[in-house]
Amino acid sequence: YALFTCTYKCLYVSGDSSSTTTGSASPVPNSYEYVEGGGYSGTSLQSPPTSVPAKQAPPFGYNYPTMHPAYQQNPAPRPDSSPSHGGYNPPGYQPYSQVLTLLSSALGGLGGVSELEAETLRPVNLLQERNILPPKYTPPPEPNLSNDLRKVNCSPDTFRCTLTNIPQTQALLNKARLPLGLLLHPFRDLTQLPVITSNTIVRCRSCRTYINPFVSFLDQRRWKRNLCYRVNDVPDEFMYNPVTRSYGEPHKRPEVQNSTVEFIASSDYMLRPPQPAVYLFVLDVSHNAVESGYLNVFCQSLLDNLEKLPGDTRTRIGFVTFDSTVHFYNLQEGLSQPQMLVVSDIDDVFIPTHDNLLVNLKESKELVKDLLNALPGMFTHTRETQSALGPALQAAYKLMCPTGGRVSVFQTQLPTLGAGLLQSREDPNLRSSTKNVQHLGPATDFYKKLALDCSGQQIGVDLFLLSSQYSDLASLACVSKYSAGSVFYYPSFHHVHNTAQSQKFQKDLQRYLTRKIGFEAVMRIRCTKGLSIHTFHGNFFVRSTDLLSLANVNPDSGFAVQMSIEGSLADTSLACFQAALLYTSSKGKRRIRVHTLCLPVVSQLSEVFAGADIQAITCLLANMAIDRSISSSLSDARDALVNAVVDCLTAYRANGSNIQPSGLITPAALRLFPLYVLALLKQKALRTGTSTRLDERVFSMCELKCQPLLQIMRMAHPDLYRIDNMTDQAALHLNESVIPQPHLLQLTAEKLTREGAFLMDCGSVMFLWLGKCCNETFIRDVLGYPNYASLPSNMTEIPELQTMYSERTRAFISWLLESRTFHPAFHVVKDDTSAKTSFFQHLVEDRTESAFSYYEFLLHIQQQMSK
C-alpha cells in the first residue's frame, strides 16, 4: 500500500519539470507580463485475480464472462422500503433514512441540505448495483448558489471545477482525497458574446481582476473585489450603461451582468500594432507523401476554402515544400505564374526575399490558385524518399519571424535528413508487453527548442501527421505543444485504401482552415485569495509564474489547471476564478475575453463529496497521469490512477464507518469514479498488454492533454446506443426535425444482440455495429443493401435515403455531431469481420487479455482498501 500511496501523492502534487508547472524558466522576454497586468497568485494494474467468479458463455457466442451472482443485472431499488413492501434488501440492509442519519453524524452533519444534495450523498454499493450508468447524458452538478448568482455564472462548457463546493481549508480537501482543479475551454465558439467597447476597462488596482457579476457595489461610486476584497472606485465612464442608455446604474452594465464578456482592448494592451493574419503551409512532397494522395486532398480543400480563411485585406499566405531539399514559391503580384526556388543546402537554408514568399492573399489570389492547382502534379513522378523536415521548419521560422502567424506542417514519414533527423525507436515485438512502455518522451530537444523560438516570435505550429509507418510523434509533437499549436494524426492514411481516414482528413481540413483564430495571445487565471494555482496542462509555454503564452489560440483547445488551498477561506462564502485571454483577432483587433466562475465555500466533508464533478475529476486525473507516465513511467501513472479511487473511497468509508461495512460503498455523486478510471486505464494512452502502436499511443496522450472535457470523456468512455428500434417517444423536436433519444447502454458485450444495430460514439470515431441477424428492414432502409450478407466490409458512411428509418437515423447522428467541431471517422462494422476488434476494445466493462473487467476491477479496489 505504501507504493500506491507514494505514486498517488506524486500524481497529485509533484511539479513536473516540463512546461506545465509554474516554475518554468522563460527564454523569451517577459514583455506581456506588463501588458496583461500582474495579479494575485498564491502563486500498472496487477494481473487479474486467479480466483474469479465462475463464468458461463454469453447467449450469443461472445467469449466474455457473465457477472457474479451477487452483481445484480437489474438496478437495485433504493433501499428505503421495508421487506414487506417488496423492496430488494441486500445483506447488511439498513433503511435509507437510517443511512442518511449515519451520514449526518459521520460526515459532519446534513442539516439544511437540499433533497438533490441528499441524493448525491446516497450510499451506493457498487458490488450490488449494476446499472449505475444514467440512461441519458446528465449535466454537470450545479453549484449550490442563489438563483441570482446561478443565472449569471459561467457556463460549464467553458469553465468547470472538479469540486463545485470548494473546501474551506487544505486539511478538509486532504480529508476528501479528491483533486482540486479547473477545466477550461476559453476560446470556444459562442452563439452569444457580449462585446464591450469602452475607453476604460474596469479592473481592480490590486489584483488586476476584471469587474464581473460577483463583485459587490458598496454604493454607486465604490465596488469591492471578489478575489482580493479590495475596495475600488467606479470610473465616471462606468456610470453610463450603453445598453439602457442611462446613468447611475453601474450594477446593470454588461460587464456586471455576464460572466463571459469580450473587451475591445486599447493600445495599452499592445506591444506593437496588431499583426495581420499570416498563414504558411509547409508540405511534405516526398515519394511517400505523393503516393498517399494527401497533397490532392489538401490542395483541393484549400482551394475550396481560400475565401473563408480568417483575416482581412492584410492577410498574407505562403508555401514551402520539402523532400531532401527545401522549395520556396514566389507568388508576387505581377508574375505570370508562380516561381519555384530550390534550396539544396539544408544545413544552412538561405531564405529569399520575404516579401515574395509571404504575399498579400487578396493581391496574389490568382497565383495562389495556380500554385494549388499545379502542386499535386509537380511531384507525381518523384523518386525522392528522404525527408528534411527540420530544415524546412527552420526556414519557416525565419520566414515568419517578422510578423508571427500560423505554420501548418504536413508530414508523412520519419524525418531523415538535416537538423531534427530521427531514428526509429519502436520495437513491434514490445507492443504487447505488460511492462513499461519506452520512448514516450522526445528523442531530441530540437523540436522543443524550435517551438520555444517560435513562441517568442508569436508563431504557432500545427502538425498534420499522415503516416503508415512509425514517425516518432513523441518528438515531432513538441513543435506544436510548446508553440500552442495542434496535432492531427491520420494513421495508415491513403486516399484510396483508407477512405474513412481520407474523409475525416478532408472534413477536418475544412474546419481547420475556416475556424476562428487568435494571434499573439496570452492567458492568465486568477482566483480568490487563499487559493493557489500550481500546475497547468495543455499546449502553451509558461512565460512567467502564471502567464501562458499562446502564439495562436483556437476554439477547439482545452486547458486544465491544478490548485491547492494555501490559506483558510473561512472568511468568505464564495470562491471565484477568472480567466483572461488577451489576443489579436484575424481582423487585426486586440481583444480580451474574460470568463468568471463562482462557487460556494463549504466547511463539511459531506458537502465536498456532494459537490464532486466526476467528469471534471476524471479529465484532470487523465492530464496528470499523462505527465506522470512521461516524467516517471506508465506503470507509475496507472498505479496512481488506481490509488486515486482507492484513497477516495477509503476516505469516504473512514468518515462514514457506520455505513454498511461490507461491499464497496461510494456516495452517489462518485458512483461512476471507478468505471471512468477503468476506462482511462483501457484507453490507448494508458493501456498495456495490447498491440498499440507507439505513435497512436502518443497521439492519444496529446488528445487527452489538450482536448475539451466532453471530447476527453467520449474518448475515455464512449457512448453506446441501440439504434435499430428507435422511436419518437421522448424525442427532441428541433427546427421541424424529430431527433430520437435512445438510452445510453453499458459498454459491455452483454448489451449487444444478434438482432440489433448499435452506434458507438468515441469522439473522433464512430462505429455502427451490426449483429448477424440484424433487422433486414433497417439494413435496407438505412444502409441501402437488401440484407446483411450483401453489406460491404469497408462501408464508411450512411447514404441519404428517402425512408423513415434513414431520416430518423441520420437525424440522430447529425444531432450528435452538432456538439463537436471535428468530424469523426465513421465505420460500419459487421460482426464477422476483423474490424470488429476495434469496436470491441472500447467495451470497457468487459475483460481483455491483460485488463480487468469492471466487476474484477471493483474487487481489486475492495482488496486494496482492505490492506
CORVENTA-V658303 format. One record per helix or strand. SS is the DSSP state (~ for helix, > for strand). FROM is the first residue (numbers start at 0). LEN is the number of residues. If there is no record, write none. Layout:
<<SS/FROM/LEN> <SS/FROM/LEN>>
This chain:
<<~/1/12> <>/20/1> <~/31/5> <~/82/3> <~/95/11> <~/114/6> <>/122/3> <~/146/6> <>/158/3> <>/162/1> <>/164/3> <~/169/7> <>/180/4> <>/193/4> <>/202/1> <>/209/1> <>/215/4> <>/221/3> <>/230/3> <~/235/4> <>/239/2> <>/245/2> <~/249/3> <~/253/4> <>/259/5> <~/266/3> <>/277/7> <~/286/6> <~/293/15> <>/315/7> <>/325/5> <>/338/5> <~/353/4> <>/358/2> <~/364/14> <~/388/12> <>/404/7> <~/427/3> <~/445/11> <>/458/7> <~/472/4> <~/477/4> <>/486/3> <~/498/16> <>/516/11> <>/530/7> <>/540/2> <>/546/8> <>/558/7> <>/573/12> <>/589/13> <~/604/6> <>/611/1> <~/613/18> <~/633/22> <>/664/3> <~/667/3> <~/672/9> <~/693/13> <~/708/8> <>/718/4> <>/731/3> <>/736/3> <>/744/1> <~/748/3> <>/756/5> <>/764/6> <~/775/8> <~/787/3> <~/803/14> <>/824/6> <~/835/5> <~/853/12>>
